[in-house]
């Protein structure tokens, strides 16, 4: 390299680094708030599967409510379930929304739905 020539630098500036860290931190906080709702959804699926063993509508709701109490499910209750029969099999369906406050007037809306197998 000759004297007086400048070598081009590659990389990210300090301001760019701060911006990337800020975006990643925001995504991490949002993910940390959304993770418990996913765990609760898995618990709801498990409780719905247990409840489908019931033979009458009140029995299905009672089984679900007991499982919901054990698994600390607060987003949905037995009266929110859609219970039907397909042939000789009881099918339990559910759907609910979960809102996560992001900042100011902004919310993240998660829509969960499922049914027993």
N, C-alpha and C positions, 0 to 999 in steps of 0.2 A: 504494500500500500504506500502510495506516495504521500509525502508531507502535504498537509492542507486538505486532503480528501476526507470527507466524512463518511462514516459507515452508517447505513440505514439501520435503525433499530426496529425490532419487531417486539410486539407484546401489547400489554394493556396499560393504559394510564391509571394513575391513582384514582381519579374521579370515576373512570370506567369500572375499576375494581370495586369501589364503594357502591356503585349502582348495581352491579351484579350481585354483590353480597346482600344488598337490601332486597332485591327481588327474590333471591333464594331464601332469605330469612322470612319474608312474607309468605312464600309458598310453604315453608316448613310449619309456620304457625297455623296456617289454614289447614294443612294436612293433619296437624295434631288435634285440631278441633273436629275434623271430619272423621277421624279414626274411631272414636267411641260410637258414632252412629252406625258405622259398618259392623262393629262388634255387636251392637244391639240388634241390628238387622239379622245377623247370624243366629242370635238367641231367639228372635221372633220366628225364624224359619224352623228352628228346632222345636219350639213350643207348638207351632201350628202342626208339625208332623205328629207330635204326641197327641194333640187334641183331635186329630182326624181318627183316632181309635174309638172315639165316642160314637154312640149310636143315635142319640137325639140331639137336637139343637142346644137345649139347656146343658146337657152333659158335656158337649164339645166346648161350650163357653166356659163352663166351670173348670174343666181340665186345663184350658188355655190360661185362665186367670190364676190358677194355682202355679202353673209353670212360670207365668209372668212375674208372680210374686217372688218365686225362688230366684229367677234370673235377673231380677230388678229391671223389668221392662216397663217403661213409663210412657212410651209414644203411642201405644195402642192397647186396647183392652178387648175382652171377649165380646162385648156388644158391637165392636167395630168390624168383626169378622163376617164374611159372606160365606154362609154354609149351604152347600147343596149336595145332592146325591147324583152320582153318575153310575147307573146300573146298581150294583150292590155296594159301591164304594162311596164313603163320605169324602167330599172335597171341600177343603177350607181355603178360601182366598182372602187376601188382605192387601191393602194399599194405604200408605200414609206418607206425609211430607215432613221433612225436618229442615228448619231454617237455622243457618249459622250466620251470626252478625259478623260482618267483615270490618267495616269502618263507616262512620257517618250514616247515611241512609242506605248503604249497600249491604245486601244479604246474599248468601249462597243458599239456593233451594235445592235440597236433595229429595228426590222422589223414589220411594221404595215400594215395591209390589212383589207379590209371590203367592204361591199356593202349595198345598200339600201334594205329595206324590202318590 
